[in-house]
Amino acid sequence: MKKILFIDVDGTLVTYEAKLPDSAVEAIRLARRNGHRVYMCTGRSTAEMPQNILDIGYDGMIGGNGSYIEDHGNVVMHKLLTLEQCKHIVDWLHSRKLEFYLESNNGLFASENFEEAGEPVMQKYAAYKGKADADKITVRNSLHGIVFGGELYRDDLNKVSYILSSYQDHLDAQKEFPELKHGTWGGVGETALFGDIGVANITKAVAVHTLLDYLKADIKDTIAFGDAKVDIPMFEVCNYSVCMGSGGDEAKQAADYITDDVDKDGLYKAFKHLNLI
């Protein structure tokens, strides 16, 4: 039976240092050659997908943690923040002197002082992930597709990420924008480095169902691959789930199977274990 594979990017397909193992590329290409469908399922927008990932070849993607769905170049769904919502968010973040970037399929549009404010935060994030040269990280080499000096009032946004001065910023954002979806990343709870704001009722799980309806496919043929808490809804909705050995404890507990680390051929080994290749 041919399967539909949903693969997270950061921490699953590539390491948090953006290293793409050759074995992962081989696994995806072999699986597709065997007739399985492969979809990236990521928090990234399409502008954040570097050429080496695009060159692997896949059937489509779910981006923005579920706000965007594409199949063989056809846009199946794209839920965007409105221009009015964007203006409200940008003005509110400016009023609190919080630096941010706007996530669009056309690029990541940084606030005026994001590069300076974001560098130590991205270095701390890299250190959390165990990167040896975390102190050498810059905003420009850590965020693919980042744009400086671009228009900040936009109607093409999937979501917004902003640097937290404290966890209270996230709590206040929820009160200010009750109609939108709120999250944090780069840490858990009070240790989070970033907050994010996006369209309500959007998750990887909702996107998986939407894509399957479009494909007229059955949930019993799905397998999810991930490494983090944000992947758990995808794990819960798919028929079978695989967590990377380098993944978080919550994701491991939610998965049906735990493979090896990303940079120890974990994806390839999982594909072999599941007889996909």
FIMI-485800 format. One record per residue: residue in one letter; x negated, y negated, z of N, C-alpha, C in turn. Coordinates in steps of 0.001 Angstrom, whole numbers, padded with zeros to 6 digits, always signed. Layout:
BEGIN
aXYZXYZXYZ/...
END
This chain:
BEGIN
m-000838+001198+000000+000000+000000+000000-000874-001249+000000/k-000612-002158-000934-001380-003391-001023-000985-004342+000104/k-001972-005056+000652-001752-005902+001807-001882-007386+001452/i-001328-008215+002326-001462-009670+002224-002267-010107+003435/l-003440-010677+003181-004385-011008+004242-004410-012513+004474/f-004284-012903+005749-004340-014305+006136-005602-014509+006968/i-006525-015324+006454-007848-015447+007068-008101-016883+007528/d-008272-017046+008825-008703-018328+009372-010098-018644+008832/v-010480-019913+008827-011787-020308+008284-012825-020464+009392/d-012715-021500+010204-013746-021797+011201-013738-020770+012330/g-014869-020088+012484-014986-019066+013515-014570-017685+013057/t-014040-017592+011835-013576-016305+011302-014260-015996+009972/l-014063-016861+008997-014745-016715+007707-016157-017281+007782/v-016295-018437+008416-017597-019079+008589-017863-019274+010071/t-019128-019384+010425-019486-019681+011805-019172-021154+012083/y-019214-021527+013353-018975-022926+013687-020141-023820+013278/e-021206-023220+012769-022283-023983+012138-022089-024034+010627/a-020911-023578+010156-020539-023606+008734-021325-022608+007888/k-021898-021577+008515-022596-020542+007753-021589-019510+007252/l-021619-019263+005960-020734-018293+005325-021514-017014+005051/p-021254-015940+005781-021999-014693+005559-021727-014120+004163/d-022773-013643+003513-022612-013015+002201-021654-011834+002264/s-021680-011121+003400-020818-009941+003538-019340-010323+003531/a-019004-011511+004061-017611-011966+004062-017143-012264+002647/v-018021-012879+001862-017702-013155+000456-017468-011850-000293/e-018355-010888-000076-018223-009586-000740-016932-008897-000328/a-016602-008950+000962-015396-008284+001456-014143-008842+000789/i-014047-010161+000699-012862-010784+000096-012764-010443-001385/r-013880-010502-002074-013848-010202-003509-013499-008745-003777/l-014036-007841-002961-013714-006425-003122-012245-006160-002807/a-011725-006795-001755-010326-006591-001374-009389-007066-002476/r-009696-008204-003060-008856-008715-004146-008961-007806-005376/r-010159-007282-005618-010341-006356-006732-009511-005087-006521/n-009302-004740-005260-008490-003568-004920-006994-003871-004914/g-006631-005107-005246-005214-005447-005377-004597-006133-004183/h-005374-006385-003136-004839-007088-001972-004840-008591-002233/r-003895-009294-001617-003839-010751-001745-004526-011386-000541/v-005260-012458-000796-006004-013132+000273-005635-014615+000295/y-005212-015080+001478-004876-016482+001694-005685-017029+002863/m-006343-018172+002659-006959-018858+003778-005833-019446+004627/c-005982-019387+005928-004956-019917+006831-005695-020727+007899/t-005738-022036+007729-006703-022860+008442-006120-024184+008907/g-006777-024780+009870-006429-026136+010276-006951-027169+009298/r-007864-026758+008427-008432-027698+007462-007408-028122+006415/s-007586-029333+005904-006877-029768+004714-007716-029362+003502/t-007141-029429+002323-007871-028951+001138-009151-029757+000906/a-009155-031039+001273-010355-031859+001094-011514-031390+001953/e-011218-030605+002987-012254-030117+003901-012828-028766+003488/m-012361-028234+002363-012837-026934+001920-014063-027120+001025/p-015264-026759+001499-016467-026947+000690-016505-025997-000496/q-017341-026308-001446-017372-025560-002701-017716-024095-002505/n-018589-023779-001528-018968-022367-001357-017790-021507-000914/i-016831-022095-000204-015623-021350+000160-014697-021256-001040/l-014525-022354-001755-013658-022341-002936-014149-021337-003968/d-015468-021191-004070-016050-020302-005079-015848-018817-004783/i-015446-018478-003562-015196-017068-003233-014099-016520-004127/g-013042-017331-004289-011861-016889-005019-010845-016299-004070/y-009656-016849-004062-008578-016316-003228-007250-016684-003857/d-006166-016160-003313-004858-016321-003942-004154-017619-003574/g-004581-018228-002484-003951-019480-002070-004372-019813-000658/m-003714-020821-000088-004089-021202+001269-002926-021811+002021/i-003003-021671+003326-002165-022414+004257-003109-023387+004944/g-002851-024685+004824-003732-025698+005389-003033-026529+006443/g-003809-027350+007145-003237-028227+008157-002499-027481+009241/n-002986-026259+009571-002318-025392+010565-000864-025112+010216/g-000554-025142+008906+000784-024757+008474+001556-025824+007740/s+001005-027032+007628+001747-028112+006977+001694-028029+005453/y+000730-027261+004931+000537-027174+003480+000422-025713+003060/i+001136-025339+002004+001084-023965+001495+000899-024013-000018/e-000093-023236-000482-000386-023188-001914-000549-021729-002344/d-000009-021402-003511-000164-020063-004089-000595-020194-005531/h-001812-019721-005842-002350-019784-007203-002192-021174-007825/g-002513-022204-007039-002467-023573-007535-001113-024236-007457/n-000068-023484-007123+001280-024049-007003+001555-024436-005553/v+002004-025668-005337+002329-026123-003984+003699-025563-003596/v+003699-024700-002601+004931-024064-002121+005636-024969-001115/m+004870-025612-000252+005423-026518+000762+004344-027512+001166/h+004753-028755+001435+003822-029740+001974+004606-030696+002866/k+004446-030555+004164+005110-031408+005144+004147-032517+005545/l+004550-033767+005344+003671-034903+005587+004242-035825+006658/l+003337-036493+007365+003758-037613+008191+004228-038731+007275/t+005264-039461+007662+005736-040573+006840+004787-041764+006974/l+004879-042705+006044+004076-043919+006110+004362-044670+007412/e+005618-044720+007803+005991-045424+009032+005382-044733+010252/q+005415-043406+010280+004794-042674+011392+003289-042918+011427/c+002660-042907+010247+001225-043162+010165+000892-044550+010723/k+001627-045570+010304+001373-046931+010784+001498-047008+012305/h+002528-046373+012831+002750-046369+014280+001574-045705+015002/i+001133-044560+014501+000014-043833+015118-001267-044659+015055/v-001570-045187+013880-002798-045972+013700-002793-047194+014626/d-001674-047914+014668-001594-049104+015511-001721-048743+016989/w-001098-047631+017383-001163-047204+018784-002584-046800+019172/l-003256-046054+018315-004627-045648+018596-005556-046861+018643/h-005347-047825+017728-006132-049053+017757-005909-049807+019073/s-004657-049864+019513-004340-050613+020731-005013-050014+021955/r-005286-048716+021907-005938-048040+023029-007447-047887+022810/k-007920-048435+021685-009347-048360+021334-009833-046905+021252/l-008990-046066+020663-009336-044660+020447-009707-044477+018976/e-010884-043926+018722-011319-043693+017345-010722-042391+016816/f-010522-042300+015495-009745-041215+014914-010117-040991+013463/y-009597-039887+012910-009628-039724+011456-008307-039129+011001/l-007874-039567+009831-006598-039166+009246-006849-038014+008283/e-006148-036902+008482-006409-035690+007707-005429-035571+006533/s-005980-035667+005348-005203-035639+004111-005855-034673+003138/n-005082-034161+002200-005668-033335+001145-006565-034162+000230/n-006495-035479+000358-007321-036369-000456-008583-036828+000268/g-008771-036377+001501-009957-036744+002260-009640-036920+003735/l-010688-037076+004531-010558-037395+005950-010931-038865+006106/f-009972-039690+006492-010175-041134+006501-010448-041611+007920/a-011694-042055+008139-012155-042377+009483-011801-043800+009886/s-011525-043983+011187-011315-045323+011733-012630-046092+011731/e-012534-047370+012023-013652-048283+011821-014925-047876+012571/n-014790-047376+013787-015959-047054+014606-016089-045555+014881/f-015427-044750+014038-015436-043309+014314-016818-042694+014174/e-017590-043153+013207-018901-042528+013002-019776-042678+014246/e-019821-043859+014806-020642-044092+015995-020079-043373+017212/a-018765-043493+017416-018144-042877+018588-018074-041364+018458/g-017941-040879+017227-017735-039460+017011-018975-038603+017091/e-020161-039203+016852-021385-038395+016821-021648-037654+018132/p-021654-038316+019305-021889-037561+020544-020794-036551+020844/v-019580-036833+020402-018471-035901+020632-018645-034657+019776/m-019008-034841+018506-019236-033695+017637-020443-032886+018100/q-021448-033546+018670-022601-032834+019212-022201-031990+020409/k-021339-032544+021256-020852-031790+022419-020028-030590+021958/y-019202-030800+020926-018392-029708+020373-019290-028598+019828/a-020347-028979+019110-021289-027998+018565-021996-027242+019689/a-022333-027955+020769-022982-027310+021911-022047-026309+022573/y-020758-026650+022667-019766-025712+023211-019760-024408+022413/k-019961-024542+021096-019910-023382+020211-021253-022655+020129/g-022241-023123+020892-023519-022426+020971-024512-022776+019886/k-024288-023888+019169-025221-024259+018103-026539-024724+018706/a-027641-024149+018237-028964-024437+018801-029373-025891+018588/d-029075-026437+017409-029489-027804+017082-028317-028779+017203/a-027531-028632+018247-026343-029468+018416-026678-030950+018447/d-027857-031295+018975-028229-032707+019085-028564-033341+017736/k-028615-032516+016690-028899-033037+015352-027623-033208+014515/i-026494-032839+015101-025219-032952+014396-024859-034424+014192/t-024343-034729+013013-023785-036054+012746-022350-035887+012263/v-021609-036970+012277-020238-036928+011759-020258-036557+010279/r-021199-037087+009539-021233-036865+008090-021559-035416+007731/n-022392-034738+008544-022716-033351+008195-021824-032333+008896/s-020912-032801+009739-020040-031858+010448-018594-031904+009971/l-018202-032976+009310-016824-033103+008820-016859-033262+007300/h-016634-032160+006603-016642-032181+005135-015473-033027+004644/g-015739-033904+003702-014686-034726+003112-014414-036020+003858/i-015286-036403+004815-015063-037620+005589-015271-038857+004715/v-014372-039832+004869-014399-041073+004080-014427-042246+005049/f-015340-043182+004831-015435-044373+005665-014972-045587+004865/g-014225-046465+005514-013768-047684+004857-012536-047499+003995/g-011857-046373+004119-010655-046120+003324-009412-046731+003949/e-008323-046723+003192-007041-047235+003667-006538-046362+004816/l-006085-046994+005902-005619-046245+007075-004096-046168+007179/y-003389-046992+006447-001931-046866+006383-001620-045999+005161/r-001256-044725+005399-001178-043756+004315+000113-042952+004383/d+000507-042418+003215+001710-041578+003144+001374-040148+002720/d+000072-039755+002840-000353-038427+002378-000970-037598+003510/l-000561-037854+004751-001238-037239+005895-000604-035936+006347/n-001482-034953+006588-001056-033709+007234-001027-033886+008752/k-002063-034516+009282-002136-034753+010726-003244-035758+011017/v-003358-036109+012295-004351-037084+012751-005111-036487+013928/s-006434-036603+013918-007254-036214+015070-007876-037458+015686/y-007892-037528+017015-008436-038703+017690-009271-038271+018892/i-010300-039063+019192-011186-038765+020311-010483-039116+021619/l-010447-038179+022540-009833-038410+023839-010805-039132+024772/s-010351-040234+025345-011142-040838+026419-010879-040093+027720/s-009698-039502+027801-009336-038603+028896-008127-037803+028443/y-007786-036757+029201-006620-035924+028855-005337-036748+028905/q-005350-037832+029649-004165-038687+029759-003760-039252+028404/d-004736-039473+027525-004407-039966+026181-003455-039004+025466/h-003716-037717+025600-002858-036691+024989-001456-036743+025597/l-001376-036859+026916-000074-036914+027593+000694-038171+027183/d-000017-039286+027068+000634-040533+026666+001083-040487+025210/a+000310-039804+024360+000698-039658+022952+002013-038879+022834/q+002176-037865+023667+003413-037097+023650+004616-037968+023981/k+004428-038900+024909+005521-039805+025289+005786-040834+024200/e+004712-041300+023566+004840-042332+022537+005463-041788+021252/f+005158-040508+020932+005630-039891+019683+006340-038562+019980/p+007484-038606+020642+008153-037362+021053+008657-036525+019879/e+008800-037162+018708+009329-036456+017548+008248-035692+016784/l+006981-035831+017214+005875-035205+016506+005251-034079+017331/k+004399-033293+016676+003723-032172+017327+002366-032632+017853/h+002028-032212+019075+000785-032649+019706-000054-031453+020129/g-001355-031603+019987-002270-030559+020427-003591-031173+020839/t-004481-030320+021337-005852-030736+021648-006800-029683+021103/w-008046-030080+020908-009049-029120+020458-010428-029558+020936/g-011396-028639+020783-012737-028919+021266-012886-028660+022753/g-012014-027846+023311-012039-027542+024733-010632-027219+025200/v-010508-026778+026430-009212-026382+026984-008795-027387+028052/g-007538-027863+027970-007013-028755+028993-007864-030002+029167/e-008274-030260+030404-009022-031473+030722-010375-031557+030011/t-010880-030436+029525-012182-030445+028840-012048-030727+027343/a-010826-030857+026822-010615-031089+025395-011319-032372+024950/l-011854-032346+023738-012558-033499+023188-011667-034336+022272/f-010739-033677+021586-009875-034347+020625-008404-034052+020915/g-007569-035013+020585-006138-034767+020478-005763-034770+019016/d-004634-034163+018684-004142-034278+017312-002635-034454+017295/i-002168-035075+016244-000749-035406+016068-000346-034995+014664/g+000749-034246+014554+001200-033794+013247+002707-033647+013182/v+003167-033105+012099+004597-032899+011862+005130-031842+012829/a+006308-032079+013373+006912-031151+014322+007294-029831+013645/n+007356-028785+014453+007808-027456+014025+006941-026865+012911/i+005657-027194+012959+004703-026651+011998+003700-025780+012746/t+003598-024512+012354+002586-023599+012887+002142-022690+011758/k+001063-021965+011982+000629-020974+011005+001688-019896+010830/a+002418-019575+011908+003448-018532+011845+004596-018956+010936/v+005059-020190+011089+006138-020696+010233+005693-020678+008775/a+004450-021079+008536+003932-021111+007167+003835-019713+006564/v+003429-018729+007362+003359-017347+006878+004748-016894+006421/h+005767-017132+007227+007137-016752+006849+007571-017462+005566/t+007244-018751+005461+007633-019521+004276+006974-018968+003024/l+005700-018649+003124+004991-018093+001973+005532-016719+001602/l+005800-015885+002600+006338-014556+002313+007694-014647+001630/d+008535-015598+002042+009833-015795+001377+009611-016169-000090/y+008643-017036-000330+008328-017465-001696+007832-016286-002536/l+007001-015443-001926+006444-014292-002637+007408-013122-002732/k+008500-013217-001957+009435-012090-001818+008678-010853-001321/a+007837-011083-000328+006988-010034+000242+007480-009664+001636/d+006998-008522+002137+007448-007981+003413+006408-008232+004497/i+006862-008619+005661+005973-008892+006783+005167-007657+007181/k+005686-006465+006891+004995-005232+007280+003681-005048+006512/d+003494-005811+005450+002277-005687+004641+001227-006745+004985/t+001415-007467+006087+000529-008578+006416-000507-008215+007479/i-001695-008808+007343-002761-008677+008341-003364-010064+008547/a-003495-010470+009819-004058-011774+010164-005450-011607+010753/f-006346-012531+010399-007717-012540+010913-007980-013914+011512/g-008384-013952+012791-008631-015227+013432-009567-015096+014610/d-009720-016205+015342-010668-016186+016459-010254-017058+017634/a-009169-017841+017502-008887-018857+018507-007410-018874+018900/k-007131-019646+019931-005772-019744+020456-004785-020185+019385/v-005216-021102+018499-004331-021600+017456-003910-020490+016498/d-004663-019377+016466-004339-018260+015576-003324-017284+016182/i-003045-017417+017466-002160-016454+018126-000762-016408+017506/p-000126-017554+017168+001175-017456+016479+001096-016646+015188/m-000017-016772+014454-000223-015985+013237-000364-014502+013587/f-001093-014202+014669-001231-012819+015128+000133-012222+015461/e+000959-013016+016127+002251-012517+016608+003232-012251+015471/v+003141-013037+014400+004106-012874+013316+003667-011807+012313/c+002355-011632+012119+001883-010649+011144+001973-009234+011710/n+002002-008262+010824+002180-006881+011242+000978-006354+012016/y-000215-006862+011676-001441-006401+012337-002385-007594+012447/s-003178-007627+013508-004056-008779+013717-005443-008339+014143/v-006432-009100+013689-007841-008831+013976-008479-010096+014530/c-009156-009966+015669-009898-011086+016237-011387-010827+016098/m-012118-011884+015826-013571-011763+015722-014172-011532+017107/g-015277-010785+017147-015949-010527+018414-016450-011789+019072/s-016702-012815+018261-017153-014111+018769-015986-015030+019109/g-014771-014507+019060-013579-015312+019322-013319-015533+020797/g-012266-016320+021075-011889-016633+022443-011152-015491+023113/d-011174-015474+024434-010557-014389+025202-009056-014284+024945/e-008355-015418+024875-006906-015378+024652-006581-014757+023300/a-007359-015113+022287-007130-014555+020955-007420-013056+020940/k-008470-012642+021645-008805-011221+021717-007689-010417+022368/q-007133-010962+023425-006060-010266+024127-004805-010130+023277/a-004606-011089+022353-003406-011077+021514-003561-010211+020269/a-004792-009822+019947-005062-009104+018696-004890-007602+018846/d-004629-006935+017723-004542-005468+017704-005921-004828+017645/y-006884-005553+017102-008223-004985+016906-009259-006096+017032/i-010400-005780+017635-011492-006740+017763-012674-006222+016958/t-013126-007025+016022-014259-006652+015190-015535-007291+015735/d-016602-007274+014981-017868-007850+015424-017857-009373+015248/d-018932-010023+015644-019059-011472+015506-019051-011878+014034/v-018742-013153+013802-018709-013679+012435-020033-013424+011725/d-021134-013796+012387-022444-013708+011737-023090-012331+011859/k-022315-011353+012338-022782-009962+012375-021898-009096+011477/d-021445-009712+010380-020637-009021+009354-019277-008574+009883/g-018736-009353+010841-017475-008972+011463-016320-008827+010497/l-016203-009755+009536-015081-009684+008595-015223-008460+007696/y-016422-008229+007184-016663-007069+006323-016358-005777+007075/k-016811-005679+008310-016581-004474+009107-015089-004244+009358/a-014349-005312+009578-012904-005184+009787-012217-004700+008516/f-012631-005235+007369-012047-004797+006095-012316-003303+005867/k-013529-002875+006203-013859-001456+006069-013008-000618+007018/h-012876-001058+008249-012102-000327+009270-010657-000154+008821/l-010127-001167+008143-008729-001139+007731-008533-000554+006336/n-009621-000017+005748-009573+000608+004420-009102-000347+003329/l-009455-001612+003507-009125-002605+002480-010174-002584+001370/i-011378-002106+001714-012473-002029+000740-013149-000663+000874/
END
